[in-house]
Each structure stands twice: as C-alpha cells, then as structure tokens.
Amino acid sequence: MISLSTSFRSREITDPEAFVEYLEKLDIQGVELEYRLTDRFFSGMKDPLLKSDLQVTSVHNYFPHPTSFEKLKPGGDLFLLSSPDQEERHRAVTWTARTIEVANDLEAAVVILHCGRVEMEPEIQKLHGFFKENRLISPDAQTFIGRKLDELDGLKPEYLDSLLFSLDRLIRVAEKQGVVLGLENRVHYHELPGCNDFEQLFSEFAGGPVGYWHDTGHSHTAELLTIVSPGALLEKYAKNLVGLHFHDAIGLKDHLAPGTGESDFSAIKPFLRPDTLTVVELKPGTTDEDVKKGIDFMKSYLEE
C-alpha cells in the first residue's frame, strides 16, 4: 500500500473537501495526517475523508495543530517529550495523548513521534559547512565532530530519562487506544533518539505498542555527515520496524519525490514486510508533477 503524507499541500489548500477530492484522484490507497493541519481544517476534512476510499494509515504528532497554540509554529517538536522541565513535559504528554486518541478515532495504525532533543549548541551550520567544502574527513572536521559527540554524550542522560518518563505514560494510552507509537530517526545528531538510543527504548518497553519509524531522508543526511554508518539504523532495528517515510535527497536537501534524487532505495527493500507502512513524505509546495512522479516510482518500487 502506498500512503501519502499531507505535508506536500497542507500550507496551500484551504478547502478541506477539495483537499480530500484531490487526494482521491491520486494513485494512492492511504494518507498520513500531519502536524501542519489545524484543528479547524481537520474538522472540515474528517467526514469527507472517512467517506472516501482512502485509509488513514498513520498520524504524525502533534495532530491536529491546536487552535489554542496558533501563534506557535506547527511541528513534531511543538512540545518536547524529552524536556527536563516538568511543565513542558506534561504538555508534551497531554497533547501527544490527544493525537493518539484522534488516531484511534480514525482507525490509524501508527502515531509517529519526534522524541525531542538534547539542549546544547549543536553548531549544525559549521558541520554542514565542512560537508559543503568537501572537508568532512579532514582532521579539523573529525575533531569537531568528536568533540560535539562527546559533549552530547555528557548531556544526554538527563534528557533520555525525561523521554523514558514521557513514553512510559504514553505507552499506556497507546495500549488502551490500540495504536502503535512509531519513534522516528531524526536528522540532527543532538535530536533523540540517536542511533544507539533506540535499543534502550525498545528494551525498556519490550512487548509494548512501540516500534521504529525510519525516515529515508534523515538517514541519508546523517550518513552523509558521518554521524551514522550507512545502513546501520535499518540493520539494527529491522525487527522493530513499523513504517517508513520515503523521500529522496540530493546532498543535504531532502523531502524530494522518490526517484528524483540520489538515494539508494534498493538497500531498503530487504527490510520491508507486507505489513510495513510506506508513506511518501514530500516538502510543502511540491508540484503536482513531482507528486505523481514520486507515487509512480513507489508503485514500481514496491511491485518489483
């Protein structure tokens, strides 16, 4: 089954019914609802969507974006599940629980979570600068990366403990609602979970409704920057895999239509099972032509 995230149009289409009609004309079977859609928009979209032939396969936290926070930028990090601040963490758990309940109402299988970050100065632009100058393997770059990763390791325990605290509460909600929590690999090295952190989380909540959600573009970027070894995430967490965000990338630019960039999707194929969710996730403003190119590519890819 090919599912499409609403990310590619959610900033542009203002008519909920027209949006559903547009989605129905595409060669897809499912849709992922994501955090850019407001609760006002969703209230007009819900009934047409449920009456359509499209299946809501997944929901990306925080969904729908609450009107009460309309001054805040929508995003998967609207509130941080990893925050050591109790009040922030409480908001994160409360609003994530709301997303889980919405997913249950829509009969979606998975809620995708951003799990927060370690608060530090990551100096991402400097890291990207080394890449753009083709100097990632230089002594200066490797010293810089080593120093930042050491700093990360020193700060991480407090934030990982806070994340465990949040997930412990959300696992109970997910069990009650019959929804799986998909923990997504992130694009920046200071975001959680890191490559080795998933192991602790899956061990802690073994048997619970929690799994690994793989983002192809995030993995591509982390591998280019030498933060993660090529293929390491899927190889390590294949048994926990519940779904993937498929998008292509060129260098550090991602969320492109699959088949239009430099990603090697053939390496992913062995890890896919019949029940693995496959969601095409494209950047806002992607053209109709590229949307169709991405869907056509995925159709051929999955049928091979």
N, C-alpha and C positions, 0 to 999 in steps of 0.2 A: 504493500500500500504506500502510495506517495501522499504525504501531507505537506501543506504549505503554511508557513507562519504568516500571520497578518502583518509582520514587520515591514513588508515592502510597500504597503499603501496606507498604513494606519495614520499617517500625518496628513494625508491628502484628501481622502474620501470622507465627506461629511454626512452622507446619506446612508444610514445603516442597511436599509433594504437593498439599495443599489450595490452596496459592497457585497452582500450575500449573492445577489444575482451575478455579479462579476465573477466571484469565486466559483459559482456553479458552472460557468462556461469554460473553465479551465479543465485540463485533463488530470484532475486530482480526485482523490477519494476522501481525503481528510483535511482538517485545518487545525493549526495551533493558534490559540488566542494568546496575545502577549500584552505586556505592560503599557504600551502606548495607547491602548484603547481605554477611554474613560468610562466610568460607570454610566454616565448619561448616554454615551454612544452604545454601550452594550445593552442598555435597557431597550433600545430600538432594534437591536440586531438579534437578540436572543430568540424570539419566536420565529422569525424567518429562517434563522439558522437551524433550529430544531425541526422545522417543517421541510427543510431541504434534504437532499440525499447525502449531504456531507456529514462525516463523522468528526466530532471534536476529539482528536486523538490525545491532545496534551494542552496544558495551560502553563504559561510562563509567569511565575511570581514577579511582581505583585499585580494581580489582575482581579477586576478591572482597576485602573488607576482611580483612587477615590477623589471625588469632588472636593472633599474637605482638605485635601492636600494639593489643590490645583496649582498653587504657586510653586510647588516643588517639581523638579524635572522627573518625569516618569522614568522608571528604571528597575532593573532587578536588584539594585542596591539602594532602593528608596530608604529602607531601614536595614541596619546591619545585624545579621544573626550572630556575628562574631564579636559584637561590641562588649567590652568590659563594663560599660555603663548600664546599670540595671534598667533604667527607664527606656533607653534606646532599644535594648534587647527585648523588653516587654512589648514595645510597639511592633518590632520585627516579628515576634511570635504571634501576636494578636492578628496582624494583617496577613501573615502567611496562612494562618488557620482559616481566615476568611477565603483566601484563594483556594485552599483545599476543599472547602465546603462548596464553592462555586464549581470546581472541577467535578465533584461528586454529582451535583445537580445536572451537569452536562454529560455525565457518564464518560468523562475523560479518564484515561488510564493513568496518566502521569502528570505531576506538577514539577516543573523544572525550577531549581533553586540556584541563585547566586548565594554563596555562603559567607560573603564578607571578605575582609582583608586585614592584614597587619598594618597598623598605623605607623608609618615610617616615611622617610623621604626616599622614594624609590629611584629617583633620577632616571626616569624612563626615557626622556629625550636624549640624555647622554648615551644610554645604552643603544637607542635607535641610531644615534649619530655614528657610533662605531660600525653598525651594520651598513649604513648608507655609504660610509667611507671604505667599506670592504676591509675593516680592521678588527673584526671580531676575534680572530685568532692571534692578534698581536699581544705582546706581553702586557701592554697598558690595559687593553680591554679585559684580558683574562684576570688581571689583578683586580680591576674594578669589579668584575662580576663576582669573583671570590669574596671580596670584601663585603659586597652588598648581601650575598647569600649568608655569610657568617652573621651579619647584623640581623638578618631575617630570622635565622635560627635562634638567636638570643632573645628576640622579642616574641616569637610565635607562641610559646606555651600558654600565655595568658589568653590570647585570642582563640586558640584552639579549644581551650577549656570552656570559654564562653559559647563557642559554636556547639560543642557537645551538649552543653546545658540547654541550648535552644532546640537542638534536634531531638533531644530526649522528650521534650514536651510535644514537639510536632509529630513525632512517630506515633504517639498515642492518638492524635487527631486523625492522622492518615489511616491508621488501622480501623478506627471507627467509621471513617468515610469510604473505605475501600479504594484508596488511592495510593500509588507508589510515589515516593519522593525521588526525583532524579537529580543527583548532585552533579553540577556541570563543571568541567575543567575550564579554568579561566585563562585570559590572555596574558595578564601581567604576573610576574613572579611573586609579588607580595600579596596576591589575592589567594583566597582559600577555596577549596583545598589545593595544596601543592601536590606534585606527583606522588610523593610518598605518604601524604596525609590521608588519602582515601583509604589506605589499608587499615589505619587505626579506626576510622569511622565505620567501615564495613564490619570490622571485628567487634566493635562496641555494640553495634545494632544488628548483629547476625540474626537472621530469621525474621527481621522486621521488614516493613514495606519501604525499603530504601535501595537505590541502585545507582549505577554510574551512567551519567549522560555525557556523551562525547561530542564535543564541538570541533569540527574538522579545521575550521579556520584558526581557532585559538591554538589548537595543537600545532598547526603549520607554523604559526608565528613563534611559539615557544621553542620549537625545534630549530627554526632559523637562527634564533638568538642564543642557541646552545644552552638554554635553560632546561630543556627536556630532551632526552635521547630519542632519535627517530623511532616511532612506533611503540615507545615504552608504555604509554598510557593504556592503549588497547590490549597490548600483550599482557600487561599486569592485571587488568581489571575486566578481561573478557567475560569471566563468569558472572560479573555484576552488571554487565551492560544491559540497559533497558531501552535506550534510544540514542539517536544522533541528530545534531543539527548539521546538515550538509550545506556548505557554501564553499566557493572556490577562493583562491587568493593569488595575488601577484606581489611578491615581496611581502611587505608588511600591510598591504591593502587587502582586506578580506570582505566577506559577505557579498561576493560576486556570484553570479549564476554558475552553478556547477557545469564544468566543461568549458568555461571561458578563461580559465587561469592555468596555474602551473601545478596544482595539487595532484598527487598520485592516489586516486581513489581505488585503484586496483589493490593496493595494500590493505584496504579496509574490508574488502569483500569477504575474506575468510572468517571475519568476526561476526557477520550478520546471521541472525537466526530468523526463522519465519515470523516470530512474534516481536522482533526488534522494530521499534518505531523509527521511521525515516522521515525527517522533516526538513524541507528546503527552507532555509532562513536567509533572506536577502535584505540588503540595506534599504532604508526608506528612499523612495524615488527611483527604484529600479524600473526600467522601461518595460512596457508590455512585451516587447520583442525578446528582451533578455529573460523575463519571467518564463515565457514559453520555451526558450532555449534551455533553461535550467530544468524545467519539467520534462522536456523531451529527452534530455541527457539522462536524467534519473530513471526514466521509464526504460530506456535501453540498458542502462547500467544494471538495474535490478532484474531485468529479464534474461540477461546473459547467463 
